[in-house]
Each structure stands twice: as structure tokens, then as C-alpha cells.
Amino acid sequence: MSNVTAVKVRSGSGDPHTPVKSAERALAILELLTRHERPMTFTEIGQALQYPRSSLHGLLRTLVERGWAEFDPDQRAYSLGIRTLEAGNVYTRALGLVERALPLMERIRDTIDETVQLAVLDGLQNVYVAKVDGRQTLTLASEVGRRLPAHATGVGKVLLAGLSQEELEKRLAGVTLEAVTSRTITDKNLLREHLKHVRQRGFAVDNEEYTVGIRCVAVPIFDFSRHVVAAMSVSVPAIRFTPGHRQRAHMLLAEAARHLSAALGYRSAQ
């Protein structure tokens, strides 16, 4: 998904494929607020998007009035509004993903007492849409709604591996891969090769690439069109991530992924 999505509408005159500027700008504001996990002032938004002040005032006022953004008068800052949460909830409900996944995730958690997560891809970030915590003490950056760089996580690498080569190259173009830990893959050629192996094996492993001391194994979820639509992972402290424990987690994840993919209409090629 590109950073700015163009909305195309038909009107009584003009090119029906011409993006509507105000719609593009409103969406760009929402996407900017989504990427920043903190409120932003009018000046910060203006500097990031370079819109005329009068136009930006009008757009922000409309977004606030319609509930897509919120304004904090004390901080003089804007953040995402309640309508974005409602839309996200409707999207995941419509997909049927979270409701179907949670019982399977809880079964894995109850079996091995580890944290289980479900994520989808947005651009080059994975977005967590469900999580069940084990009783073990873990310091994880993930939480529902949180976005992390896909190249540095197990679920993210599974999701990137599910893209076509053309789509992957489009998303990587002009991007610098951030080194989150010393183990993060930051070389694009190495990442391409790594994703080939993920695709061939059908799972990915995060070896402390986002959080030092935490490892995970992740598998893909397919839909009726045989596309990867989500990824599920088990996160484990590195000290407990023995080959046997990893294999057990992988086995449980693979079984859950088969059930969830089938529920979404996936049928393997004959």
C-alpha cells in the first residue's frame, strides 16, 4: 500500500480517473497521523505535508467534525479519531479474521504458554490485529494496532514473502531498511534472498531482529484467492527458544494456520 492513496470518483465533467485533491489531502493527513504514534501539532502536520495553511485548517476542521481526527486543546495537537477505530474494527470483522483466529491463538497459548500474535501488512510495516499473552514475562513492542517494520519481525517477513516480486520491489524502492538490533537484515539483496527461503520453507524465524532476547516463529494465513492475508507468530524468550520448543510452536502454528486459511476459503492447489 502506498503512503498516499488516491481516491477516484466520477463527476459530471472532467476525467473520471483524475484524483480529487481534497480527498487525497485528507487521506494523507490520516496516514500521517497513523504513522506517528503520538499527537501532532498543526505546524508539524504542515511541515510534513506542505499544504497551504488555509487548506490544512479546513481539512483538519472537517476531519475533527466528522470524528476521523481529534484535537486536544491543551496540547494544541491532533490525533486519530474514534471513527478510525470503528472503521478498523469493521474491516477486521468483515474479513472475519480476528474472530476466527482468536480461539486458535488461545489454544496455542494454553498449550505452550507463550505469546501468540496475528498481523497484517501495510506498506513495509506489519500491523498487529490480535494478540493473546502467555503467563511468561515478555517485553514485547507489539500490541493490537501497533505497527513495526516488517523486515525486522517474523510476521513481517512472512507477509513480505507473500508479495509478488514486482510488488515487493515497488515497496522497497527508495527505502532504507532500519537496523533495529545488530541482527536486523538491512541489506535489500540479503532480504530478498531471505524472503525466498521463507517462501520455500513456509515459515519465518525472528532471531532477536527487533527485540534483543526475544525470538519468534511465524507462518502465513491464506485466503480464497491463495494470497497471504495475515501472519501468526509465537514469541519466546531466547533462553527458552530451543530447537524442540521452536518445532512444537511451529507445529501448533501450522495447524492453526490451516484451519484459519480454510475458514477464509483457501483451498490448496491440486
Buried (B, 14 or more C-beta within 10 A) or exposed (E): EEEEEEEEEEEEEEEEEEBBEEBBBBBBBBBBBBBBEEBBEBEBBBEBBEBEEEBBEBBBEBBBEEEBBBBEEEEEBBBBBEBBEEEBEEEBEEBBBBEBBBEBBEBBBEEBEBBBBBBBBBBBBBBBBBBBBBEEEBEBBBEBBBBBBBBBBBBBBBBBBBBEEEEBEEBBEEEEBEEBBEBBBEEBEEBBEBBEEBBEEEBBBBEBBBBEEBBBBBBBBBBEEEEBBBBBBBBBBEEEBEEEBBEBBBEBBBBBBBBBBBBBEBEEEE
